[in-house]
């Protein structure tokens, strides 16, 4: 499951794109998902839009920034149904955008900074991420199994600055987010385990020819506990078939990810794009009948227009 980290970087090939609101998403291999209820579908689409905000809303940097700003844009996202799936979905969605850069507290897309402690090289922040829903009736590997609700992840992230050059705009750090995972359709929710995604983050904020381009690359392994892996890859007795045998996943190593992203500011408009290579080869659950391929690609782009901002400015601290 992808975590969004567009301030340093951010996040399989593009599928057929169909506007998804207020309908359910269009799938690449399984046809139209259907509409189990307009209100429920709309709720889930808003969850997806929130997840899109975390993943692909571009984060353009400047020498100084407003204390707060907000805007609205759209995003195109192309996902595998889950890590290791051979089926995928494309979303086209509106996304809200808001950032607050206070002296003691800074709220960005994927984290809350200054909530715990922060020094010049070490900080403890609040990290958030999530995953999109999966309609099992539209996925050949999961057909006849319960749907996968969208998940919301939240937890602390220890971040260690390894290298920084103010003049060149280079920054290298180690991020170690550990998040609890909650699956919800906005009517019911359940805790489905924990995930740990340590990664090396590289950021370059002053790409020639101007200082408006931002580039990021991140790489690292993924670890999950037994409950988390079984939510996505377990097959219970009531859902086992000759083609899909009973399977109980263990906790531990869950593969690795490599993400690259770029963003740029054009006046009041920001644009960005990302691509993520995701491998489950060697994962503790790679023998699950729900794993159909070892490597997948996630890709997306977004454009955001800033609608308002504060007059007071603060220096960029990243």
C-alpha positions, 0 to 999 in steps of 0.5 A, a space after each residue: 500500500 502506497 504511502 504518499 510523500 510528495 514533499 520528498 518524492 512521491 508514487 502500474 502502466 495506465 489503463 482505460 480512463 473513465 470519469 468516476 464520479 458519481 459512479 463506481 470506478 471503471 476497471 481494466 480487465 473486469 468491466 464495470 463494477 456496478 453500483 451497490 448503492 449511490 450513497 455508499 459509492 459516493 462515500 467511497 469515492 470521497 475516500 479515494 479522493 482523500 487518498 489521491 490528495 495524499 499521493 499525488 497533489 504536487 508540492 512545489 517549493 519556494 524560498 518562502 511560503 504562505 502560512 496557510 493556503 488552500 485550493 482545488 484540483 483534479 487527479 488521474 490515478 492508475 492502480 493495481 487492485 492491490 499489491 500483487 494483483 494483475 487487475 487494475 483501476 483508473 480514477 479521475 477525481 477532484 481533490 481538495 488541497 490545504 497546507 498550514 505552516 505554523 511556527 510549532 505545528 505544520 500540517 501537510 498532505 501526508 504528515 503533521 510536523 512539530 506535533 511531538 518533537 523536532 530538532 535540526 536532524 531528528 524529528 518525530 512526526 505523524 504519518 498518514 496513508 491509505 489504500 483504495 477499495 476493491 470490489 471482489 466481484 470484479 477481480 478474478 482472483 478474489 471473486 466470491 470473497 468479501 470486498 476490500 474496504 478502503 484503508 486509512 493508515 496513521 502512526 508515528 514516523 521517525 525521520 533522520 536527516 542524513 545530508 543537506 545542501 542549502 545551495 544546491 537544494 539536495 536533501 537525503 533523509 531516512 524515514 521510518 513510519 509505523 502506522 496502524 491500518 483501519 479498513 472502513 466504508 464510512 459505515 463500519 470500520 475495523 483495525 486490520 493490523 500494522 505496517 512499517 515502511 522504512 525508506 531512504 528519501 532523496 529530494 532536489 528542489 532547485 532543478 535547472 533551469 529554474 527553481 520551480 522544479 522539484 524532484 524526489 526519489 524514495 526506496 525501501 522495504 515494506 513490513 506488515 503484521 499477520 492481520 494486515 497480510 491476511 486482510 489482503 492475501 488470506 483465504 479463509 475456509 469459507 472462500 477456498 476453491 480448487 483454484 484458490 486453496 486455503 491460505 494463512 499469511 504470516 507477518 514479516 517482509 512484504 516486498 519493496 518499493 521504488 518511487 519517483 516524482 516531479 512537480 512544478 509551480 506555474 503561478 497559482 497552478 501546481 502540477 505533478 506526476 509520480 510513478 511507483 514500482 512495487 515488488 512482492 517477490 520474496 514476501 512472506 505472502 508470495 505463495 498466496 493464490 491472490 498474488 498474481 504477479 510479483 511486480 506492479 506499477 502505480 502512476 498518477 498526475 495532478 493539477 491544483 489551483 491555489 484559491 487562497 493564501 495568507 499574506 504572511 510568509 514563512 521561510 521554507 524549512 525543508 
